[in-house]
């Protein structure tokens, strides 16, 4: 049995039969396999809580609806744009 130590060693398969034949003679190194698993506790973002005046939140939601956006996504976009401006001009 041959062990693959790098993803680049994996060929393009012409058919399922060719892939099946390949895996009959090959296996993945355990480090390679474990490194490819995305762990559930790793998060791409963090949840926070913000308190808004109800009228302000209503206005934000109205703007988002007029742009066919989710209001939370729109707010993240606004914050990202402002952060970029702040980083350019500290």
C-alpha positions as CSV (number, residue, x, y, z in Angstrom):
1,X,0.0,0.0,0.0
2,X,1.4,3.4,-1.0
3,X,0.8,6.4,1.3
4,X,0.0,9.8,-0.1
5,X,1.8,12.6,1.9
6,X,0.7,15.5,-0.3
7,X,-2.6,16.4,-2.0
8,X,-0.6,17.1,-5.2
9,X,0.0,13.4,-5.4
10,X,-3.7,12.8,-6.0
11,X,-4.3,12.3,-9.8
12,X,-7.3,13.3,-11.9
13,X,-9.5,10.2,-12.4
14,X,-11.0,9.4,-15.8
15,X,-13.8,7.3,-14.2
16,X,-15.1,5.9,-10.9
17,X,-13.5,2.6,-11.8
18,X,-10.1,4.3,-12.2
19,X,-10.5,6.0,-8.8
20,X,-11.6,2.8,-7.2
21,X,-8.5,1.0,-8.6
22,X,-6.3,3.8,-7.3
23,X,-7.6,3.6,-3.8
24,X,-7.2,-0.1,-3.7
25,X,-3.4,0.5,-3.8
26,X,-3.1,3.9,-2.0
27,X,-4.0,5.6,1.3
28,X,-3.8,9.0,2.8
29,X,-1.2,9.8,5.5
30,X,-3.1,10.5,8.8
31,X,-1.6,14.0,9.1
32,X,-2.8,14.9,5.7
33,X,-6.3,13.7,6.5
34,X,-6.6,15.3,9.9
35,X,-5.3,18.6,8.5
36,X,-8.1,18.8,6.0
37,X,-10.9,18.5,8.6
38,X,-12.5,21.8,9.6
39,X,-13.0,21.7,13.3
40,X,-16.4,22.8,14.5
41,X,-15.1,25.0,17.3
42,X,-13.2,27.2,14.8
43,X,-15.4,30.1,13.9
44,X,-15.2,32.5,11.0
45,X,-16.9,35.2,12.9
46,X,-17.8,36.2,16.5
47,X,-21.4,37.0,17.6
48,X,-21.8,40.2,19.5
49,X,-24.8,42.1,20.9
50,X,-25.5,45.8,20.1
51,X,-28.3,47.9,21.5
52,X,-30.0,50.3,19.2
53,X,-32.7,52.9,19.6
54,X,-35.8,51.2,18.0
55,X,-36.3,54.1,15.6
56,X,-32.6,53.9,14.4
57,X,-32.9,50.2,13.9
58,X,-36.2,50.6,12.0
59,X,-34.5,53.1,9.7
60,X,-31.5,50.8,9.1
61,X,-33.9,47.9,8.2
62,X,-35.8,50.2,5.9
63,X,-32.6,51.2,4.0
64,X,-31.6,47.5,3.8
65,X,-35.0,46.4,2.4
66,X,-34.8,49.2,-0.2
67,X,-31.4,47.7,-1.3
68,X,-32.7,44.1,-1.1
69,X,-30.1,43.3,1.6
70,X,-30.2,41.7,5.0
71,X,-29.8,44.6,7.5
72,X,-27.1,42.8,9.5
73,X,-25.0,42.2,6.4
74,X,-25.5,45.8,5.3
75,X,-24.3,46.9,8.8
76,X,-21.2,44.7,8.6
77,X,-20.5,46.2,5.2
78,X,-20.8,49.7,6.6
79,X,-18.5,48.9,9.5
80,X,-15.9,47.3,7.2
81,X,-15.9,50.3,4.9
82,X,-15.5,52.7,7.9
83,X,-12.8,50.6,9.3
84,X,-10.9,50.7,6.0
85,X,-11.3,54.6,6.0
86,X,-10.0,54.8,9.6
87,X,-7.0,52.6,8.8
88,X,-6.1,54.8,5.9
89,X,-6.4,58.0,7.9
90,X,-5.6,57.3,11.5
